[in-house]
């Protein structure tokens, strides 16, 4: 009897022809369903894909949210500060302060992790994998609801293909990009809640959906396109009535406005200058060029979906060049995207799966098209994190179609096996590519050294790599002070910096770094001066280059020119004590002791506990034979900083020479206490 009813249901053209039959077929003797085992496979698959990241350390941009981040390192007690501050607040490449974003959830989680586990990259990578696995389970659950009348294998295979896609490595293997995982995960929770609301009409699910969408935005605004995508999805699959669709859209708009008002009202102003080498389209006034380059980027995204190689950590200028409307790739991109849009529109009334997938892809990618608002880097693999779902739907759909495997009725095992075998042609190499790519993310240097072969035309990528090598070199020399064998690394850094300025001659920091390498590592101050001047030409208000000009002239003992350049550096950055101190040193060398002392007193007013200006003043007076003022400066220092060893030792010796044993003993005790009883 049940068998006959099931057969009739399969033959009928209803919205849900498969569910009863599938449930009967899925249930195992032990009570576990097919859905349970498929979820188990997805959960395990996340570890197959990304388990090897647990061997990785910290990598690109992790310091923003975890490694050595002073706010996060405070642990749980930093949570109120994290919730009330901008996402990033650092010294910008432009020489000022960079203050932007509000993505508190990731930093809060890392603060909790630091409280519980300390600095443990393996633990953080494990949590990334678990969050990714959870994303797969939630996505699978949502797809089952959307494709309600389909075989369970259809949403499962879509999820599996999406999970394996190598473009996700930038999101999962990078700890900093946990914000992307959170953003999508909360976005999916919002979708779940809104689906339930559309079915049951219960107001609490509408509120929950709004809350989840707010959490998604506060993770990272990557999911803002869901403002259009979620109502569209519910209309397309669930046939939600206009009233419910309006309420859902209204709740999402409301929380978006709420988020914007909170950020604008309670947080500091944004200071995030877009630099030319990050995205020249931000400076492009010709809309045709901007549109053309945007279309060029879009076809590169399509290429990455089908052929994810090479994968690189940064694109930017001039990896993605500004192109004209007559570029062959631009023309192909326009034809492709217009063709997809026309097809989607024509098939919309049928509620065709491909129509949905195309619209979903175009809606999400509109945010990264460079036509609406140019993002930093021009393009990025992480921008495909959400939209690659459309690719997975399209691929799995076509495999079912080409193999003539039915969607809307019970599927035989041998039919599913054929689909799985064909899909393995993509999933196996995707999995292998993901596994290998994860190793590149082991550290910053492993990532940069691997990707450098593909990034000859990326100004910023070359500069970042050079700067990382330079920092490592300085740290090594600081520990050993042994320059033997460093020449190859010095030459590598110089080569990367030369490539940077070759790609973009306006890269002022790269010119400055080139000068520093010749000054510090080759003692070639004449060549260093050439590069420092090029830096000031590229950016006249860049204080660091003027300081380095002064430094180079100082080492050439051309104190007149050194003073001239130090004055410019101080004018541009009045708070830089080193520039003021060096200016004072050169003034003293030319006999202008009075101004030299005055400048150091200015540093003292700014930083009364800094040892350097007091010692400078003392040395100036000692050399002039003005012992009383020299001694006074040292004593002033010890009032502010009793553990200043050098000052206490000098005063001890001075008073011994004067026969004042009381004061000599007093300053020796200060010295002894500061040095821990060890004579220096």
DAPE-V95833 format. One line per field, one symbol per residue. ss: DSSP state (A for helix, B for strand, O for the rest). A space follows every 50 residues. Layout:
# DAPE-V95833
ss: ???
This chain:
# DAPE-V95833
ss: OAAAAAAAAAAOOOOOOOAAAAAAAAOOOOOOOAAAAAAAAAAAAAAAAA AAAAAOOOOOOAAAOOOOOOOAAAAAAAAAAAAOOOOBBBBOOOOOBBBB OOOAAAAAAAAAAAAAAOOOAAAAAAAAAAAAAAAAAAAAAAAAAAOOOO OAAAAAAAAAAAAAOAAAAAAAOOOOOAAAAAAAAAAAAAAAAAAAAAAA OOAAAAAAAAAAAAAAAAAOAAAAAAAAAAAAAAAAAAOOOAAAAAAAAA AAAAAAAAAAAAAAAAOOOOBOOOOOOOOAAAAOOOAAAAAAAAAAAAAA AAAAAAOOOOOOOOOOOOOOOOOOOOOAAAAAAAAAAAAAAAAAAAOOOO OOAAAAAAAAAAAAAAAAOOOOOOOOOOOOAAAAOOOAAAAAAAAAAAAA AAOOOOOOOOOOAAAAAAAAAAAAAAAAAAAAAAAAAAAAOOOAAAAAAA AAAAOOOOAAAAAAAAAAAAAAAAAAAAAAOOOOOOAAAAAAAAAAAAAA AAAOOOOAAAAAAAAAAAAAAOOOAAAAAAAAAAAAAAOOOOAAAAAAAA AAAAAOOOAAAAAAAAAAAAAAOOOOAAAAAAAAAAAAAOOOAAAAAAAA AAAAAAOOOOAAAAAAAAAAAAAAOOAAAAAAAAAAAAAAOOOOAAAAAA AAAAAAAOOOAAAAAAAAAAAAAAAOOOOO
